[in-house]
Amino acid sequence: MKNVGNGSNILNASPELKSSLEALGQLEQIPAGDTLFNTSDQNLGVYLVRRGKICLRVDGLPRFDRVFPAGSLLGLPATFTGSPYSLTATAVTNAVVLRVARKEFLGLMREQPELCQQATDMLSREVSFIQAAVGQRMRSLVSFKPECEPTARKVQSSRAVRRVQASRAR
């Protein structure tokens, strides 16, 4: 599991966004090991990590697991779209999070376009991170392709040769 430090936290909310969210949300204590949300859970809004660390997990793909520190805003993609969560969020340490319901979050985004821009910038960074990780994974898978391709071509040419030989034998 990779830690995402303060300097490279792609989901770090600005002081202005944090302040605005704090006026709308409810604090929740999350013991280490407890889950904020699971993949496919109904969206309940965004979570601002106030204290502790939360791990976002992609089911079945542990290479994509990331730990996010205080200041991170989690659940953005699902909250913007109204879709179920696509990741699982689990407290790595005892944590305090501020949950802002989807309706209140979207209202804030409509009322304050500069904060909406910040949130969409965070989404963009998240998408870029995912694309880079998937690209890296694809490159590692493609490295096997050259070893398999020549064998497949040989099998195809062998079948072709056998067909020609069989037709000549008739």
DRENDO-1510 file (C-alpha; in Angstrom, 1 decimal, always signed):
<recs>
REC; n; res; u; v; w
REC; 1; MET; +0.0; +0.0; +0.0 .
REC; 2; LYS; +1.5; +3.3; -1.0 .
REC; 3; ASN; +1.2; +6.4; +1.2 .
REC; 4; VAL; +0.3; +9.6; -0.5 .
REC; 5; GLY; +2.2; +12.3; +1.4 .
REC; 6; ASN; +1.1; +15.9; +1.9 .
REC; 7; GLY; +3.3; +17.2; -0.9 .
REC; 8; SER; +1.9; +14.8; -3.5 .
REC; 9; ASN; -1.7; +14.3; -2.2 .
REC; 10; ILE; -3.8; +14.4; -5.4 .
REC; 11; LEU; -7.0; +14.6; -3.2 .
REC; 12; ASN; -5.8; +17.4; -0.9 .
REC; 13; ALA; -8.6; +20.0; -0.4 .
REC; 14; SER; -7.7; +23.7; -0.3 .
REC; 15; PRO; -8.2; +25.7; +3.0 .
REC; 16; GLU; -11.2; +27.4; +1.3 .
REC; 17; LEU; -12.8; +24.2; +0.3 .
REC; 18; LYS; -12.2; +22.6; +3.7 .
REC; 19; SER; -13.7; +25.6; +5.5 .
REC; 20; SER; -16.8; +25.6; +3.3 .
REC; 21; LEU; -17.3; +21.8; +3.8 .
REC; 22; GLU; -16.9; +22.1; +7.6 .
REC; 23; ALA; -19.9; +24.4; +7.6 .
REC; 24; LEU; -22.0; +21.7; +5.9 .
REC; 25; GLY; -20.8; +18.4; +7.3 .
REC; 26; GLN; -21.0; +16.1; +10.3 .
REC; 27; LEU; -18.0; +14.7; +12.1 .
REC; 28; GLU; -17.7; +11.0; +12.4 .
REC; 29; GLN; -15.1; +9.0; +14.5 .
REC; 30; ILE; -13.8; +6.0; +12.5 .
REC; 31; PRO; -11.8; +3.3; +14.4 .
REC; 32; ALA; -8.8; +1.8; +12.7 .
REC; 33; GLY; -10.0; -1.1; +10.5 .
REC; 34; ASP; -13.5; +0.2; +10.0 .
REC; 35; THR; -14.9; +1.0; +6.6 .
REC; 36; LEU; -16.3; +4.3; +5.5 .
REC; 37; PHE; -17.8; +2.9; +2.3 .
REC; 38; ASN; -17.5; -0.2; +0.2 .
REC; 39; THR; -17.4; -0.7; -3.6 .
REC; 40; SER; -21.0; -0.5; -4.9 .
REC; 41; ASP; -22.4; +1.2; -1.7 .
REC; 42; GLN; -25.0; +3.8; -2.3 .
REC; 43; ASN; -23.4; +7.3; -2.4 .
REC; 44; LEU; -23.8; +9.2; +0.9 .
REC; 45; GLY; -21.6; +12.2; -0.1 .
REC; 46; VAL; -17.9; +13.2; +0.2 .
REC; 47; TYR; -15.6; +12.6; +3.2 .
REC; 48; LEU; -13.0; +15.1; +4.3 .
REC; 49; VAL; -10.3; +13.4; +6.3 .
REC; 50; ARG; -9.7; +15.6; +9.4 .
REC; 51; ARG; -7.4; +13.3; +11.3 .
REC; 52; GLY; -5.8; +9.9; +10.7 .
REC; 53; LYS; -5.3; +8.0; +7.4 .
REC; 54; ILE; -7.8; +6.3; +5.1 .
REC; 55; CYS; -6.9; +3.7; +2.5 .
REC; 56; LEU; -8.8; +3.7; -0.9 .
REC; 57; ARG; -8.8; +0.2; -2.3 .
REC; 58; VAL; -9.7; -1.1; -5.8 .
REC; 59; ASP; -11.2; -4.6; -5.3 .
REC; 60; GLY; -8.9; -7.2; -6.7 .
REC; 61; LEU; -6.1; -4.7; -7.7 .
REC; 62; PRO; -4.0; -4.1; -4.6 .
REC; 63; ARG; -1.4; -2.3; -6.7 .
REC; 64; PHE; -3.9; +0.6; -6.9 .
REC; 65; ASP; -4.4; +0.9; -3.1 .
REC; 66; ARG; -3.4; +4.3; -1.7 .
REC; 67; VAL; -3.4; +5.7; +1.8 .
REC; 68; PHE; -4.6; +9.3; +2.1 .
REC; 69; PRO; -3.8; +11.6; +5.1 .
REC; 70; ALA; -5.8; +14.4; +6.8 .
REC; 71; GLY; -6.9; +17.0; +4.3 .
REC; 72; SER; -7.9; +14.5; +1.7 .
REC; 73; LEU; -11.4; +14.7; +0.1 .
REC; 74; LEU; -12.7; +11.2; -0.7 .
REC; 75; GLY; -15.7; +10.0; -2.7 .
REC; 76; LEU; -15.7; +12.8; -5.3 .
REC; 77; PRO; -16.4; +10.8; -8.5 .
REC; 78; ALA; -19.4; +9.0; -7.1 .
REC; 79; THR; -20.7; +12.1; -5.4 .
REC; 80; PHE; -20.6; +14.2; -8.6 .
REC; 81; THR; -22.3; +11.5; -10.7 .
REC; 82; GLY; -24.7; +10.1; -8.1 .
REC; 83; SER; -23.3; +6.6; -8.7 .
REC; 84; PRO; -22.4; +4.0; -6.1 .
REC; 85; TYR; -18.8; +4.2; -4.8 .
REC; 86; SER; -16.3; +2.5; -7.0 .
REC; 87; LEU; -13.7; +2.0; -4.3 .
REC; 88; THR; -13.6; +0.8; -0.7 .
REC; 89; ALA; -12.4; +3.3; +2.0 .
REC; 90; THR; -11.0; +1.8; +5.2 .
REC; 91; ALA; -9.4; +3.6; +8.2 .
REC; 92; VAL; -5.8; +2.6; +8.5 .
REC; 93; THR; -5.5; +4.5; +11.8 .
REC; 94; ASN; -8.2; +5.9; +14.1 .
REC; 95; ALA; -9.6; +8.7; +12.0 .
REC; 96; VAL; -12.0; +11.6; +12.2 .
REC; 97; VAL; -13.9; +12.4; +9.0 .
REC; 98; LEU; -16.4; +15.1; +8.0 .
REC; 99; ARG; -19.2; +13.7; +5.9 .
REC; 100; VAL; -21.0; +16.1; +3.6 .
REC; 101; ALA; -24.1; +14.8; +2.0 .
REC; 102; ARG; -24.3; +14.8; -1.8 .
REC; 103; LYS; -27.2; +17.3; -1.9 .
REC; 104; GLU; -25.2; +19.8; +0.3 .
REC; 105; PHE; -22.0; +19.2; -1.6 .
REC; 106; LEU; -23.6; +19.8; -5.0 .
REC; 107; GLY; -25.3; +22.9; -3.7 .
REC; 108; LEU; -22.0; +24.3; -2.6 .
REC; 109; MET; -20.5; +23.4; -6.0 .
REC; 110; ARG; -23.3; +25.3; -7.8 .
REC; 111; GLU; -23.1; +28.3; -5.4 .
REC; 112; GLN; -19.3; +28.7; -5.5 .
REC; 113; PRO; -17.8; +28.0; -8.9 .
REC; 114; GLU; -14.2; +28.6; -7.7 .
REC; 115; LEU; -14.6; +25.7; -5.3 .
REC; 116; CYS; -16.2; +23.6; -8.0 .
REC; 117; GLN; -13.1; +24.3; -10.1 .
REC; 118; GLN; -10.9; +23.1; -7.3 .
REC; 119; ALA; -13.0; +19.9; -6.9 .
REC; 120; THR; -12.9; +19.2; -10.7 .
REC; 121; ASP; -9.1; +19.8; -10.6 .
REC; 122; MET; -8.9; +17.1; -8.0 .
REC; 123; LEU; -10.9; +14.8; -10.2 .
REC; 124; SER; -8.6; +15.5; -13.1 .
REC; 125; ARG; -5.5; +14.6; -11.0 .
REC; 126; GLU; -7.2; +11.4; -9.9 .
REC; 127; VAL; -8.1; +10.4; -13.4 .
REC; 128; SER; -4.5; +11.2; -14.5 .
REC; 129; PHE; -3.2; +9.0; -11.7 .
REC; 130; ILE; -5.5; +6.2; -12.7 .
REC; 131; GLN; -4.6; +6.5; -16.4 .
REC; 132; ALA; -0.8; +6.4; -15.5 .
REC; 133; ALA; -1.3; +3.3; -13.3 .
REC; 134; VAL; -3.4; +1.5; -15.9 .
REC; 135; GLY; -0.8; +2.4; -18.6 .
REC; 136; GLN; +2.0; +1.1; -16.5 .
REC; 137; ARG; +0.0; -2.1; -15.9 .
REC; 138; MET; -0.7; -2.5; -19.6 .
REC; 139; ARG; +2.9; -2.0; -20.5 .
REC; 140; SER; +3.9; -4.8; -18.1 .
REC; 141; LEU; +1.3; -7.1; -19.7 .
REC; 142; VAL; +2.3; -6.1; -23.3 .
REC; 143; SER; +5.9; -7.1; -22.5 .
REC; 144; PHE; +4.7; -10.7; -22.7 .
REC; 145; LYS; +3.1; -10.3; -26.1 .
REC; 146; PRO; +6.3; -10.5; -28.2 .
REC; 147; GLU; +7.0; -13.9; -26.7 .
REC; 148; CYS; +3.6; -15.2; -27.7 .
REC; 149; GLU; +3.1; -13.6; -31.1 .
REC; 150; PRO; +5.8; -15.6; -33.0 .
REC; 151; THR; +4.3; -18.9; -31.7 .
REC; 152; ALA; +0.8; -17.9; -32.8 .
REC; 153; ARG; +2.1; -17.0; -36.3 .
REC; 154; LYS; +3.9; -20.3; -36.5 .
REC; 155; VAL; +0.7; -22.2; -35.6 .
REC; 156; GLN; -1.2; -20.2; -38.3 .
REC; 157; SER; +1.4; -20.8; -41.0 .
REC; 158; SER; +1.6; -24.5; -40.0 .
REC; 159; ARG; -2.2; -24.8; -40.5 .
REC; 160; ALA; -1.9; -23.1; -43.8 .
REC; 161; VAL; +0.9; -25.5; -44.9 .
REC; 162; ARG; -1.1; -28.5; -43.8 .
REC; 163; ARG; -4.2; -27.3; -45.7 .
REC; 164; VAL; -2.1; -26.9; -48.9 .
REC; 165; GLN; -0.5; -30.3; -48.4 .
REC; 166; ALA; -3.9; -31.9; -47.8 .
REC; 167; SER; -5.4; -30.3; -50.9 .
REC; 168; ARG; -2.4; -31.5; -53.0 .
REC; 169; ALA; -2.7; -35.0; -51.6 .
REC; 170; ARG; -6.3; -35.2; -52.9 .
</recs>
